[in-house]
Amino acid sequence: MIKTKIKGIDFVFETNDRVFSPKDIDLGTLSMLSVVDFQQTDKVLDLGCGYGVVGILAAKIVGEDNVVMIDIDEDAIKLSKKNACLNNVSGIKILKSNGFANLDEKDFTLILSNPPYHADFSVAKMFIEKGFNRLCIGGKMYMVTKRKKWYKNKLIAIFGGVKIWELNGYFVFMSIKKTSTYAKSGKR
């Protein structure tokens, strides 16, 4: 069990050795959360939710009905559901999904992700390209990684711009959807 405080809110998270960062909340995730300003009107997608830190924090701030959490891993989904209950936000919609495959919802104001970045870029590419289409106009995508160049270039190519923070050895990226089509390619 991890007991922690994020943005002044107390949390408890159950984890296991089969999920990402089982002993402590990942420093990259905490770095990303430090720059996100949640609004009461937000509709939030925790993309690749792991055991639920980002989505559960979001639910505490914007309400559990305004949060969706997805992950491809069955252990992550089970732990997220358990952790949502442990933190009194059991109404969060939590789905097992390979990226956006099992998610019908769109018009998110925030998509937050700490994507797998130690392998190739195929997952991140899909998260960025398909995530763009799930955001409302004015919606923001936040990502955190240890790699800068590829993510910066990809987010600029799709969104037309990116803001980057360098925190605790991580890069936190934020792009805003300003139009319904990709910035450079014209694709939807």
Kinemage of the C-alpha trace (Angstrom):
@kinemage 1
@onewidth
@group {chain A} dominant
@subgroup {mainchain}
@vectorlist {calphas} color= white
{ca met a 1} P 0.000 0.000 0.000
{ca ile a 2} L 1.132 3.500 -0.859
{ca lys a 3} L -0.116 6.348 1.324
{ca thr a 4} L 0.516 9.779 -0.140
{ca lys a 5} L -0.736 13.340 -0.485
{ca ile a 6} L -1.088 14.915 -3.948
{ca lys a 7} L -2.319 18.503 -4.451
{ca gly a 8} L -3.166 18.564 -0.739
{ca ile a 9} L -5.420 15.482 -0.912
{ca asp a 10} L -4.678 12.244 0.986
{ca phe a 11} L -4.691 8.993 -0.978
{ca val a 12} L -4.064 5.308 -0.466
{ca phe a 13} L -3.187 3.026 -3.388
{ca glu a 14} L -2.898 -0.736 -3.489
{ca thr a 15} L -0.349 -1.985 -6.027
{ca asn a 16} L 1.479 -5.166 -6.991
{ca asp a 17} L 4.727 -6.063 -8.742
{ca arg a 18} L 2.963 -6.573 -12.095
{ca val a 19} L 2.117 -2.875 -12.599
{ca phe a 20} L 4.252 0.179 -13.323
{ca ser a 21} L 5.888 1.875 -10.307
{ca pro a 22} L 4.510 -0.436 -7.597
{ca lys a 23} L 6.554 0.876 -4.638
{ca asp a 24} L 6.025 4.651 -4.973
{ca ile a 25} L 4.042 7.065 -7.115
{ca asp a 26} L 6.136 7.578 -10.260
{ca leu a 27} L 8.077 10.867 -10.176
{ca gly a 28} L 7.182 11.533 -13.822
{ca thr a 29} L 3.483 11.221 -13.032
{ca leu a 30} L 3.857 13.546 -10.044
{ca ser a 31} L 5.782 16.017 -12.233
{ca met a 32} L 2.964 16.002 -14.808
{ca leu a 33} L 0.301 16.438 -12.134
{ca ser a 34} L 2.190 19.403 -10.671
{ca val a 35} L 1.530 21.467 -13.825
{ca val a 36} L -2.063 20.378 -14.508
{ca asp a 37} L -4.688 22.850 -13.355
{ca phe a 38} L -7.915 20.861 -13.039
{ca gln a 39} L -11.169 22.825 -13.461
{ca gln a 40} L -14.581 21.823 -12.093
{ca thr a 41} L -15.912 21.685 -15.662
{ca asp a 42} L -13.229 19.274 -16.950
{ca lys a 43} L -13.950 15.928 -18.537
{ca val a 44} L -10.778 13.905 -17.959
{ca leu a 45} L -9.326 10.809 -19.612
{ca asp a 46} L -6.540 8.980 -17.774
{ca leu a 47} L -4.943 7.202 -20.745
{ca gly a 48} L -2.933 4.189 -19.569
{ca cys a 49} L -4.161 4.564 -16.005
{ca gly a 50} L -1.998 1.965 -14.269
{ca tyr a 51} L -3.293 1.546 -10.720
{ca gly a 52} L -5.202 4.798 -10.952
{ca val a 53} L -3.240 7.728 -9.505
{ca val a 54} L -4.077 10.330 -12.184
{ca gly a 55} L -7.743 9.450 -12.679
{ca ile a 56} L -8.483 9.120 -8.972
{ca leu a 57} L -6.869 12.504 -8.253
{ca ala a 58} L -8.876 14.027 -11.110
{ca ala a 59} L -12.099 12.502 -9.743
{ca lys a 60} L -11.467 14.039 -6.325
{ca ile a 61} L -11.232 17.472 -7.968
{ca val a 62} L -13.691 17.379 -10.918
{ca gly a 63} L -16.074 14.639 -9.732
{ca glu a 64} L -16.100 10.946 -10.479
{ca asp a 65} L -18.757 11.267 -13.210
{ca asn a 66} L -16.328 13.425 -15.232
{ca val a 67} L -13.439 10.938 -15.325
{ca val a 68} L -12.693 7.934 -17.534
{ca met a 69} L -9.702 5.663 -16.954
{ca ile a 70} L -8.404 3.118 -19.481
{ca asp a 71} L -5.544 0.643 -19.587
{ca ile a 72} L -4.712 -2.460 -21.609
{ca asp a 73} L -3.542 -4.401 -18.543
{ca glu a 74} L -6.036 -6.478 -16.548
{ca asp a 75} L -4.064 -6.075 -13.286
{ca ala a 76} L -4.087 -2.293 -13.742
{ca ile a 77} L -7.857 -2.285 -14.267
{ca lys a 78} L -8.516 -4.436 -11.177
{ca leu a 79} L -6.250 -2.263 -9.023
{ca ser a 80} L -7.764 0.963 -10.397
{ca lys a 81} L -11.258 -0.221 -9.496
{ca lys a 82} L -10.110 -1.248 -6.016
{ca asn a 83} L -8.244 2.047 -5.532
{ca ala a 84} L -11.231 4.080 -6.719
{ca cys a 85} L -13.264 2.406 -3.946
{ca leu a 86} L -10.483 2.878 -1.363
{ca asn a 87} L -10.425 6.594 -2.193
{ca asn a 88} L -14.230 7.013 -2.248
{ca val a 89} L -14.633 7.713 -5.970
{ca ser a 90} L -16.069 4.364 -7.068
{ca gly a 91} L -18.223 6.007 -9.777
{ca ile a 92} L -15.269 6.520 -12.126
{ca lys a 93} L -15.715 4.766 -15.476
{ca ile a 94} L -12.768 2.328 -15.710
{ca leu a 95} L -12.341 0.275 -18.899
{ca lys a 96} L -9.923 -2.326 -20.187
{ca ser a 97} L -8.933 -1.047 -23.617
{ca asn a 98} L -6.051 -1.212 -26.061
{ca gly a 99} L -5.688 2.521 -26.488
{ca phe a 100} L -9.062 3.900 -27.558
{ca ala a 101} L -10.451 0.617 -28.970
{ca asn a 102} L -13.139 0.123 -26.292
{ca leu a 103} L -13.821 3.799 -25.609
{ca asp a 104} L -16.708 5.526 -27.376
{ca glu a 105} L -16.549 8.815 -25.499
{ca lys a 106} L -15.003 11.981 -26.857
{ca asp a 107} L -15.044 15.713 -26.114
{ca phe a 108} L -12.541 15.375 -23.276
{ca thr a 109} L -11.121 18.652 -21.993
{ca leu a 110} L -8.048 16.875 -20.594
{ca ile a 111} L -6.201 13.733 -21.626
{ca leu a 112} L -3.334 12.817 -19.327
{ca ser a 113} L -0.808 10.072 -20.026
{ca asn a 114} L 2.521 8.705 -18.879
{ca pro a 115} L 2.983 6.454 -21.938
{ca pro a 116} L 5.455 3.585 -22.194
{ca tyr a 117} L 8.507 5.278 -23.688
{ca his a 118} L 11.323 2.787 -23.246
{ca ala a 119} L 10.293 0.727 -26.278
{ca asp a 120} L 9.389 2.043 -29.715
{ca phe a 121} L 7.068 4.995 -30.241
{ca ser a 122} L 4.064 3.073 -31.625
{ca val a 123} L 1.941 3.361 -28.460
{ca ala a 124} L 2.743 7.049 -27.982
{ca lys a 125} L 2.057 7.729 -31.680
{ca met a 126} L -1.375 6.113 -31.360
{ca phe a 127} L -2.105 7.931 -28.071
{ca ile a 128} L -1.282 11.319 -29.632
{ca glu a 129} L -3.000 10.821 -32.999
{ca lys a 130} L -6.172 9.196 -31.674
{ca gly a 131} L -6.194 11.333 -28.536
{ca phe a 132} L -6.349 14.471 -30.695
{ca asn a 133} L -9.694 13.249 -32.072
{ca arg a 134} L -11.082 12.594 -28.578
{ca leu a 135} L -10.429 16.131 -27.323
{ca cys a 136} L -12.901 18.968 -27.647
{ca ile a 137} L -11.697 22.184 -29.272
{ca gly a 138} L -9.614 23.864 -26.577
{ca gly a 139} L -8.943 20.516 -24.895
{ca lys a 140} L -5.436 19.764 -23.663
{ca met a 141} L -3.254 16.685 -23.863
{ca tyr a 142} L -0.582 16.254 -21.214
{ca met a 143} L 2.169 13.631 -21.494
{ca val a 144} L 5.275 12.959 -19.451
{ca thr a 145} L 8.387 11.128 -20.658
{ca lys a 146} L 12.161 11.122 -20.310
{ca arg a 147} L 12.535 11.709 -24.056
{ca lys a 148} L 12.080 15.138 -25.581
{ca lys a 149} L 12.753 15.350 -29.315
{ca trp a 150} L 10.326 12.751 -30.729
{ca tyr a 151} L 7.425 13.836 -28.479
{ca lys a 152} L 8.013 17.525 -29.142
{ca asn a 153} L 8.057 16.952 -32.917
{ca lys a 154} L 5.021 14.630 -32.909
{ca leu a 155} L 2.888 16.921 -30.756
{ca ile a 156} L 3.777 19.938 -32.909
{ca ala a 157} L 2.956 17.962 -36.079
{ca ile a 158} L -0.478 16.965 -34.768
{ca phe a 159} L -1.488 19.916 -32.562
{ca gly a 160} L 0.522 22.747 -34.128
{ca gly a 161} L 2.326 23.572 -30.898
{ca val a 162} L 3.505 22.292 -27.534
{ca lys a 163} L 4.524 23.698 -24.158
{ca ile a 164} L 7.303 21.776 -22.404
{ca trp a 165} L 8.359 21.782 -18.764
{ca glu a 166} L 11.549 20.045 -17.621
{ca leu a 167} L 10.958 18.783 -14.083
{ca asn a 168} L 12.801 16.214 -11.955
{ca gly a 169} L 14.561 14.725 -14.997
{ca tyr a 170} L 11.297 14.395 -16.979
{ca phe a 171} L 9.710 16.339 -19.803
{ca val a 172} L 6.065 17.285 -19.370
{ca phe a 173} L 4.321 18.192 -22.621
{ca met a 174} L 1.032 20.038 -23.058
{ca ser a 175} L -0.682 20.620 -26.387
{ca ile a 176} L -4.011 22.334 -27.029
{ca lys a 177} L -6.450 21.255 -29.742
{ca lys a 178} L -7.230 24.425 -31.697
{ca thr a 179} L -8.897 22.941 -34.782
{ca ser a 180} L -10.701 19.755 -35.784
{ca thr a 181} L -7.940 18.689 -38.186
{ca tyr a 182} L -4.312 17.779 -37.595
{ca ala a 183} L -2.031 20.781 -37.791
{ca lys a 184} L 0.195 19.844 -40.741
{ca ser a 185} L -1.263 16.813 -42.449
{ca gly a 186} L -4.872 17.941 -42.812
{ca lys a 187} L -6.034 14.445 -41.735
{ca arg a 188} L -8.884 13.929 -39.299
